[in-house]
């Protein structure tokens, strides 16, 4: 089953693709934004006294990224895309992705967090449905994080979640029926 997190991931992903990011970059940034919103909602930022302090990359964070991924500080940048601020990193293979905390968000994390929850077949269906929905908005709405949240995501988050969960339930019912 899926929740609002997966709905937000898909809509953010399509938003960032429309704003000219490559496929994996759009997935990466979408995951970062969703993680950011979830942490903000549940108070994970209480240690940081200000937004600036939250976005500050500490020496310890640099060390962890270097140890885990072989990344040097000069390969890290802060990007602002569609009014949203996120850390980007150029990996040793030359690919640019985004990270939050000490975790780079990549296709593997996208698969675990989103695709696997739907199943490949239903994921393709909901992606097409969401893409048609996102295409109905002017780029100016997608360029502003608050507009995106209030005009694009919020009005359909529960409708999409419920509709997409029904597709998953139906598929599971048919699969279980065929097993018996």
GROMACS elastic network, one bead per residue, 0.5 to 0.9 nm:
[ bonds ]
;  ai    aj funct       b0    kb
    1   117     6  0.63032   500
    1   118     6  0.72108   500
    1   164     6  0.86332   500
    1   165     6  0.58573   500
    1   168     6  0.69122   500
    1   169     6  0.79366   500
    2     5     6  0.76106   500
    2     6     6  0.61139   500
    2     7     6  0.78734   500
    2   114     6  0.83368   500
    2   117     6  0.62668   500
    2   118     6  0.72111   500
    2   161     6  0.66769   500
    2   162     6  0.87148   500
    2   164     6  0.77205   500
    2   165     6  0.63000   500
    2   168     6  0.87512   500
    3     6     6  0.57356   500
    3     7     6  0.67665   500
    3     8     6  0.89207   500
    3   157     6  0.89136   500
    3   158     6  0.85024   500
    3   161     6  0.59732   500
    3   162     6  0.85926   500
    3   165     6  0.84170   500
    4     8     6  0.60313   500
    4     9     6  0.84641   500
    4   157     6  0.61599   500
    4   158     6  0.70412   500
    4   160     6  0.85594   500
    4   161     6  0.62455   500
    5     8     6  0.51472   500
    5     9     6  0.60941   500
    5    10     6  0.87222   500
    5    34     6  0.67457   500
    5    35     6  0.87027   500
    5    38     6  0.81906   500
    5   113     6  0.89301   500
    5   114     6  0.86880   500
    6    10     6  0.62192   500
    6    11     6  0.86074   500
    6    34     6  0.87824   500
    6   113     6  0.74321   500
    6   114     6  0.57392   500
    6   115     6  0.88893   500
    6   117     6  0.83026   500
    6   161     6  0.81798   500
    7    10     6  0.53617   500
    7    11     6  0.62530   500
    7    12     6  0.85115   500
    7   114     6  0.88606   500
    7   130     6  0.89345   500
    7   153     6  0.81602   500
    7   156     6  0.89235   500
    7   157     6  0.62997   500
    7   158     6  0.85747   500
    7   160     6  0.68712   500
    7   161     6  0.63803   500
    7   164     6  0.89993   500
    8    11     6  0.51860   500
    8    12     6  0.58473   500
    8    13     6  0.82932   500
    8    30     6  0.80484   500
    8    31     6  0.89600   500
    8    34     6  0.67272   500
    8   153     6  0.68041   500
    8   157     6  0.74016   500
    9    12     6  0.52011   500
    9    13     6  0.59316   500
    9    14     6  0.86065   500
    9    27     6  0.77896   500
    9    30     6  0.55058   500
    9    31     6  0.61105   500
    9    33     6  0.82344   500
    9    34     6  0.63266   500
    9   110     6  0.87972   500
    9   113     6  0.88370   500
    9   114     6  0.74256   500
   10    13     6  0.50608   500
   10    14     6  0.62535   500
   10    15     6  0.85131   500
   10    27     6  0.82640   500
   10    30     6  0.76440   500
   10   114     6  0.79305   500
   10   126     6  0.86563   500
   10   127     6  0.69902   500
   10   130     6  0.73590   500
   10   131     6  0.88693   500
   11    14     6  0.52140   500
   11    15     6  0.60370   500
   11    16     6  0.86740   500
   11    30     6  0.82161   500
   11   127     6  0.86958   500
   11   130     6  0.66493   500
   11   131     6  0.79342   500
   11   133     6  0.89958   500
   11   134     6  0.72672   500
   11   152     6  0.82183   500
   11   153     6  0.70243   500
   12    16     6  0.61350   500
   12    17     6  0.85256   500
   12    26     6  0.78659   500
   12    27     6  0.80634   500
   12    29     6  0.80899   500
   12    30     6  0.50193   500
   12    31     6  0.82212   500
   12    33     6  0.79089   500
   12    34     6  0.81834   500
   12   148     6  0.86878   500
   12   153     6  0.86154   500
   13    16     6  0.52941   500
   13    17     6  0.62263   500
   13    18     6  0.86790   500
   13    23     6  0.82449   500
   13    25     6  0.87886   500
   13    26     6  0.51129   500
   13    27     6  0.51690   500
   13    28     6  0.81376   500
   13    29     6  0.74124   500
   13    31     6  0.80676   500
   14    17     6  0.50024   500
   14    18     6  0.61684   500
   14    19     6  0.85786   500
   14    26     6  0.73885   500
   14    27     6  0.84413   500
   14    30     6  0.86031   500
   14   127     6  0.84620   500
   14   130     6  0.77996   500
   14   131     6  0.64336   500
   14   134     6  0.69865   500
   14   135     6  0.89356   500
   15    18     6  0.51719   500
   15    19     6  0.63220   500
   15    20     6  0.89771   500
   15    26     6  0.80354   500
   15    30     6  0.85468   500
   15    82     6  0.87682   500
   15   131     6  0.88966   500
   15   134     6  0.70126   500
   15   139     6  0.87301   500
   15   142     6  0.61345   500
   15   143     6  0.85366   500
   15   148     6  0.84589   500
   16    20     6  0.65482   500
   16    21     6  0.58007   500
   16    22     6  0.84495   500
   16    23     6  0.87690   500
   16    25     6  0.83030   500
   16    26     6  0.50980   500
   16    27     6  0.80932   500
   16    29     6  0.76206   500
   16    30     6  0.73536   500
   16    81     6  0.79323   500
   16    82     6  0.78211   500
   16   142     6  0.81625   500
   17    20     6  0.51556   500
   17    22     6  0.63935   500
   17    23     6  0.65510   500
   17    25     6  0.84012   500
   17    26     6  0.55879   500
   17    27     6  0.85440   500
   18    21     6  0.73102   500
   18   134     6  0.86203   500
   18   135     6  0.83531   500
   18   139     6  0.75563   500
   18   142     6  0.81142   500
   19    26     6  0.88913   500
   19    81     6  0.78885   500
   19    82     6  0.73842   500
   19   139     6  0.74647   500
   19   142     6  0.75827   500
   19   143     6  0.74555   500
   20    26     6  0.85292   500
   21    24     6  0.81720   500
   21    25     6  0.59137   500
   21    26     6  0.54604   500
   22    25     6  0.52861   500
   22    26     6  0.60074   500
   22    27     6  0.86901   500
   23    26     6  0.52557   500
   23    27     6  0.63888   500
   23    28     6  0.86569   500
   24    27     6  0.50576   500
   24    28     6  0.59959   500
   24    29     6  0.85775   500
   24    96     6  0.89907   500
   24    97     6  0.74761   500
   24   106     6  0.66029   500
   24   107     6  0.61304   500
   24   110     6  0.88757   500
   25    29     6  0.60794   500
   25    30     6  0.83934   500
   25    95     6  0.88447   500
   25    96     6  0.69980   500
   25    97     6  0.53384   500
   25    98     6  0.70625   500
   25   105     6  0.87738   500
   25   106     6  0.78103   500
   25   107     6  0.89319   500
   26    29     6  0.52468   500
   26    30     6  0.59672   500
   26    31     6  0.85829   500
   26    97     6  0.86335   500
   27    30     6  0.50563   500
   27    31     6  0.61981   500
   27    32     6  0.86586   500
   27   105     6  0.77685   500
   27   106     6  0.70982   500
   27   107     6  0.70605   500
   27   110     6  0.65032   500
   28    31     6  0.53386   500
   28    32     6  0.63629   500
   28    33     6  0.88292   500
   28    97     6  0.60785   500
   28    98     6  0.55395   500
   28    99     6  0.74798   500
   28   104     6  0.76715   500
   28   106     6  0.53194   500
   28   107     6  0.73271   500
   28   109     6  0.83973   500
   28   110     6  0.74059   500
   29    33     6  0.61640   500
   29    34     6  0.85963   500
   29    86     6  0.74740   500
   29    87     6  0.89547   500
   29    88     6  0.86922   500
   29    97     6  0.75081   500
   29    98     6  0.56360   500
   29    99     6  0.77448   500
   29   105     6  0.74465   500
   30    33     6  0.52209   500
   30    34     6  0.62134   500
   30    35     6  0.86042   500
   30   105     6  0.88844   500
   31    34     6  0.51589   500
   31    35     6  0.60849   500
   31    36     6  0.84593   500
   31    98     6  0.87919   500
   31    99     6  0.88200   500
   31   100     6  0.89000   500
   31   105     6  0.65157   500
   31   106     6  0.86389   500
   31   109     6  0.83255   500
   31   110     6  0.71780   500
   31   113     6  0.85015   500
   32    35     6  0.51748   500
   32    36     6  0.60454   500
   32    37     6  0.86596   500
   32    86     6  0.74717   500
   32    87     6  0.89651   500
   32    98     6  0.70036   500
   32    99     6  0.63747   500
   32   100     6  0.57762   500
   32   104     6  0.86675   500
   32   105     6  0.68832   500
   33    37     6  0.61541   500
   33    38     6  0.85570   500
   33    84     6  0.78853   500
   33    85     6  0.87382   500
   33    86     6  0.79206   500
   33   100     6  0.86709   500
   34    37     6  0.51116   500
   34    38     6  0.60859   500
   34    39     6  0.85274   500
   35    38     6  0.50917   500
   35    39     6  0.60756   500
   35    40     6  0.84686   500
   35   100     6  0.78003   500
   36    39     6  0.52380   500
   36    40     6  0.60884   500
   36    41     6  0.85567   500
   36   100     6  0.77443   500
   37    40     6  0.50241   500
   37    41     6  0.59905   500
   37    42     6  0.86160   500
   38    41     6  0.50959   500
   38    42     6  0.62627   500
   38    43     6  0.85361   500
   38    44     6  0.84485   500
   39    42     6  0.52978   500
   39    43     6  0.59480   500
   39    45     6  0.67839   500
   40    43     6  0.52371   500
   40    44     6  0.60590   500
   40    45     6  0.62786   500
   40    46     6  0.88982   500
   41    44     6  0.78687   500
   42    45     6  0.84832   500
   43    46     6  0.58127   500
   44    47     6  0.76275   500
   44    48     6  0.89599   500
   45    48     6  0.54903   500
   45    49     6  0.80865   500
   45    50     6  0.89799   500
   45    51     6  0.88419   500
   45    54     6  0.71252   500
   46    49     6  0.69458   500
   47    54     6  0.83518   500
   48    51     6  0.71778   500
   48    52     6  0.84360   500
   48    53     6  0.56583   500
   48    54     6  0.52388   500
   48    55     6  0.89809   500
   49    52     6  0.84342   500
   49    53     6  0.65012   500
   49    54     6  0.76138   500
   50    53     6  0.51267   500
   50    54     6  0.63823   500
   50    55     6  0.88769   500
   51    54     6  0.50380   500
   51    55     6  0.64105   500
   51    56     6  0.87532   500
   52    55     6  0.52468   500
   52    56     6  0.62416   500
   53    56     6  0.51320   500
   53    57     6  0.85580   500
   54    57     6  0.81389   500
   55    85     6  0.89204   500
   55    86     6  0.84373   500
   55    87     6  0.85933   500
   57    60     6  0.81582   500
   57    61     6  0.61444   500
   57    62     6  0.70513   500
   57   101     6  0.88227   500
   58    61     6  0.51466   500
   58    62     6  0.64774   500
   58    63     6  0.87883   500
   59    62     6  0.50362   500
   59    63     6  0.62574   500
   59    64     6  0.87110   500
   60    63     6  0.50740   500
   60    64     6  0.62571   500
   60    65     6  0.86908   500
   61    64     6  0.51283   500
   61    65     6  0.61969   500
   61    66     6  0.85334   500
   61   101     6  0.75665   500
   61   102     6  0.63188   500
   62    65     6  0.52111   500
   62    66     6  0.60582   500
   62    67     6  0.85239   500
   62    71     6  0.81555   500
   62    72     6  0.76009   500
   62    73     6  0.65425   500
   62   102     6  0.83889   500
   63    66     6  0.50950   500
   63    67     6  0.60142   500
   63    68     6  0.84624   500
   63    71     6  0.88911   500
   63    72     6  0.88034   500
   64    67     6  0.50958   500
   64    68     6  0.59274   500
   64    69     6  0.82440   500
   64   102     6  0.66812   500
   65    68     6  0.51865   500
   65    69     6  0.56185   500
   65    70     6  0.68473   500
   65    71     6  0.59727   500
   65    72     6  0.79718   500
   65    73     6  0.88823   500
   65   102     6  0.60028   500
   65   103     6  0.79321   500
   65   104     6  0.87619   500
   66    69     6  0.55032   500
   66    72     6  0.59105   500
   66    73     6  0.80935   500
   67    70     6  0.57240   500
   67    71     6  0.76583   500
   68    71     6  0.80181   500
   68   102     6  0.86887   500
   69    91     6  0.76064   500
   69    92     6  0.81489   500
   69   104     6  0.87401   500
   70    91     6  0.78503   500
   70    92     6  0.70278   500
   71    74     6  0.84274   500
   71    75     6  0.66870   500
   71    76     6  0.80909   500
   71    89     6  0.78635   500
   71    90     6  0.77093   500
   71    91     6  0.64602   500
   71    92     6  0.69627   500
   72    75     6  0.55767   500
   72    76     6  0.73845   500
   73    76     6  0.54562   500
   73    77     6  0.85093   500
   73    89     6  0.88304   500
   74    77     6  0.77812   500
   74    89     6  0.89485   500
   75    88     6  0.82333   500
   75    89     6  0.55292   500
   75    90     6  0.52245   500
   75    91     6  0.75571   500
   76    87     6  0.68286   500
   76    88     6  0.57082   500
   76    90     6  0.66199   500
   77    86     6  0.84258   500
   77    87     6  0.56891   500
   77    88     6  0.52348   500
   77    89     6  0.63310   500
   77    90     6  0.86797   500
   78    85     6  0.67864   500
   78    86     6  0.56382   500
   78    88     6  0.59594   500
   78    89     6  0.87020   500
   79    84     6  0.80239   500
   79    85     6  0.57348   500
   79    86     6  0.54880   500
   79    87     6  0.61209   500
   79    88     6  0.64515   500
   80    83     6  0.57430   500
   80    84     6  0.52677   500
   80    86     6  0.64724   500
   80    87     6  0.87950   500
   81    84     6  0.52466   500
   81    85     6  0.65677   500
   81    86     6  0.80478   500
   81   143     6  0.74529   500
   81   144     6  0.89084   500
   82    85     6  0.84101   500
   82   140     6  0.89279   500
   82   142     6  0.65314   500
   82   144     6  0.52918   500
   82   145     6  0.61927   500
   83   143     6  0.62853   500
   83   144     6  0.53260   500
   83   145     6  0.55970   500
   83   146     6  0.85294   500
   84   143     6  0.87842   500
   84   144     6  0.79009   500
   84   145     6  0.62084   500
   86    98     6  0.68410   500
   86    99     6  0.74078   500
   86   100     6  0.76275   500
   87    97     6  0.84865   500
   87    98     6  0.55527   500
   87    99     6  0.57448   500
   87   100     6  0.69969   500
   88    96     6  0.65818   500
   88    97     6  0.55311   500
   88    99     6  0.63127   500
   88   104     6  0.88794   500
   89    95     6  0.81904   500
   89    96     6  0.54714   500
   89    97     6  0.55460   500
   89    98     6  0.59803   500
   89    99     6  0.73086   500
   89   104     6  0.83014   500
   90    93     6  0.79125   500
   90    94     6  0.57549   500
   90    95     6  0.56090   500
   90    97     6  0.66063   500
   90    98     6  0.87595   500
   91    94     6  0.52776   500
   91    95     6  0.53885   500
   91    96     6  0.61605   500
   91    97     6  0.75483   500
   92    95     6  0.74582   500
   93    96     6  0.88879   500
   97   104     6  0.69891   500
   97   105     6  0.70050   500
   97   106     6  0.70487   500
   98   103     6  0.86688   500
   98   104     6  0.58761   500
   98   105     6  0.60282   500
   98   106     6  0.80057   500
   99   102     6  0.67850   500
   99   103     6  0.54319   500
   99   105     6  0.55916   500
   99   106     6  0.87946   500
  100   103     6  0.56388   500
  100   104     6  0.66469   500
  100   105     6  0.76749   500
  101   104     6  0.82469   500
  104   109     6  0.87029   500
  105   108     6  0.79518   500
  105   109     6  0.59497   500
  105   110     6  0.73254   500
  106   109     6  0.53964   500
  106   110     6  0.62564   500
  106   111     6  0.87191   500
  107   111     6  0.60705   500
  107   112     6  0.86434   500
  108   111     6  0.51290   500
  108   112     6  0.63479   500
  108   113     6  0.86465   500
  109   112     6  0.50808   500
  109   113     6  0.59527   500
  109   114     6  0.82351   500
  110   113     6  0.51873   500
  110   114     6  0.56127   500
  110   115     6  0.68492   500
  110   116     6  0.87470   500
  111   114     6  0.54625   500
  111   116     6  0.57585   500
  111   117     6  0.84402   500
  112   115     6  0.64344   500
  112   116     6  0.54883   500
  112   117     6  0.74399   500
  113   116     6  0.67962   500
  113   117     6  0.68585   500
  114   117     6  0.54413   500
  114   118     6  0.68611   500
  114   119     6  0.88328   500
  114   123     6  0.81913   500
  115   118     6  0.54192   500
  115   119     6  0.58742   500
  115   120     6  0.62403   500
  115   122     6  0.87158   500
  115   123     6  0.58903   500
  115   124     6  0.88213   500
  116   119     6  0.50842   500
  116   120     6  0.70343   500
  116   123     6  0.83651   500
  117   120     6  0.89124   500
  117   123     6  0.84377   500
  117   168     6  0.89304   500
  118   121     6  0.77914   500
  118   122     6  0.57157   500
  118   123     6  0.53097   500
  118   126     6  0.88136   500
  118   164     6  0.82308   500
  118   165     6  0.83606   500
  118   167     6  0.88470   500
  118   168     6  0.65218   500
  119   122     6  0.56897   500
  119   123     6  0.58920   500
  119   124     6  0.87120   500
  119   168     6  0.80512   500
  120   123     6  0.51070   500
  120   124     6  0.63638   500
  120   125     6  0.88906   500
  121   124     6  0.54372   500
  121   125     6  0.66324   500
  122   126     6  0.61582   500
  122   127     6  0.83760   500
  122   164     6  0.81322   500
  122   167     6  0.71582   500
  122   168     6  0.71101   500
  122   171     6  0.85571   500
  123   126     6  0.52973   500
  123   127     6  0.59515   500
  123   128     6  0.85671   500
  124   127     6  0.51172   500
  124   128     6  0.62591   500
  124   129     6  0.87315   500
  125   128     6  0.52740   500
  125   129     6  0.63380   500
  125   130     6  0.86965   500
  126   130     6  0.59470   500
  126   131     6  0.83220   500
  126   160     6  0.86870   500
  126   164     6  0.69553   500
  127   130     6  0.51150   500
  127   131     6  0.59478   500
  127   132     6  0.86189   500
  128   131     6  0.50396   500
  128   132     6  0.63025   500
  128   133     6  0.86885   500
  129   132     6  0.53128   500
  129   133     6  0.64169   500
  129   134     6  0.88538   500
  130   134     6  0.61138   500
  130   135     6  0.84871   500
  130   160     6  0.86013   500
  131   134     6  0.50910   500
  131   135     6  0.60013   500
  131   136     6  0.87368   500
  132   135     6  0.51707   500
  132   136     6  0.67208   500
  133   136     6  0.54694   500
  133   137     6  0.76570   500
  133   152     6  0.86255   500
  134   137     6  0.56860   500
  134   138     6  0.87139   500
  134   142     6  0.87537   500
  134   152     6  0.75043   500
  135   138     6  0.76636   500
  135   139     6  0.89068   500
  137   140     6  0.81870   500
  137   141     6  0.66044   500
  137   142     6  0.73830   500
  137   152     6  0.78848   500
  138   141     6  0.56224   500
  138   142     6  0.69332   500
  139   143     6  0.60945   500
  139   144     6  0.89781   500
  140   143     6  0.50813   500
  140   144     6  0.68873   500
  140   147     6  0.87525   500
  141   144     6  0.57381   500
  141   145     6  0.81334   500
  141   146     6  0.87017   500
  141   147     6  0.55364   500
  141   148     6  0.58611   500
  141   151     6  0.77708   500
  141   152     6  0.81709   500
  142   145     6  0.69534   500
  142   147     6  0.70312   500
  142   148     6  0.53687   500
  142   152     6  0.82643   500
  143   147     6  0.80438   500
  143   148     6  0.76175   500
  144   147     6  0.52922   500
  144   148     6  0.60456   500
  144   149     6  0.86302   500
  145   148     6  0.50350   500
  145   149     6  0.61552   500
  145   150     6  0.86501   500
  146   149     6  0.51046   500
  146   150     6  0.60783   500
  146   151     6  0.82130   500
  147   150     6  0.52095   500
  147   151     6  0.54604   500
  147   152     6  0.72719   500
  148   151     6  0.54910   500
  148   152     6  0.50068   500
  148   153     6  0.63568   500
  148   154     6  0.84487   500
  149   152     6  0.58013   500
  149   154     6  0.58231   500
  149   155     6  0.87970   500
  150   153     6  0.62551   500
  150   154     6  0.52543   500
  150   155     6  0.71691   500
  151   154     6  0.64703   500
  151   155     6  0.65545   500
  152   155     6  0.64026   500
  152   156     6  0.72375   500
  152   157     6  0.87483   500
  153   156     6  0.57853   500
  153   157     6  0.56545   500
  154   157     6  0.53827   500
  154   158     6  0.80714   500
  155   158     6  0.78561   500
  155   159     6  0.80776   500
  156   159     6  0.50506   500
  156   160     6  0.57807   500
  156   161     6  0.82316   500
  157   160     6  0.54437   500
  157   161     6  0.60792   500
  157   162     6  0.86505   500
  158   162     6  0.59729   500
  158   163     6  0.83591   500
  159   162     6  0.53128   500
  159   163     6  0.60311   500
  159   164     6  0.84164   500
  160   163     6  0.50755   500
  160   164     6  0.57794   500
  160   165     6  0.82399   500
  161   164     6  0.52997   500
  161   165     6  0.59830   500
  161   166     6  0.85990   500
  162   165     6  0.51337   500
  162   166     6  0.62306   500
  162   167     6  0.88194   500
  163   166     6  0.51981   500
  163   167     6  0.65655   500
  163   168     6  0.89476   500
  164   167     6  0.50907   500
  164   168     6  0.64275   500
  164   169     6  0.87104   500
  165   169     6  0.60712   500
  165   170     6  0.84880   500
  166   170     6  0.59890   500
  166   171     6  0.85169   500
  167   170     6  0.51416   500
  167   171     6  0.62214   500
  167   172     6  0.86483   500
  168   171     6  0.51664   500
  168   172     6  0.61623   500
  168   173     6  0.85544   500
  169   172     6  0.50782   500
  169   173     6  0.60188   500
  169   174     6  0.86053   500
  170   173     6  0.50547   500
  170   174     6  0.62210   500
  170   175     6  0.85966   500
  171   174     6  0.51889   500
  171   175     6  0.61275   500
  171   176     6  0.85672   500
  172   175     6  0.50353   500
  172   176     6  0.59999   500
  172   177     6  0.83845   500
  173   176     6  0.51714   500
  173   177     6  0.59704   500
  173   178     6  0.85866   500
  174   177     6  0.50289   500
  174   178     6  0.62240   500
  174   179     6  0.87542   500
  175   178     6  0.52244   500
  175   179     6  0.64250   500
  176   179     6  0.50687   500
  176   180     6  0.65473   500
  177   180     6  0.55154   500
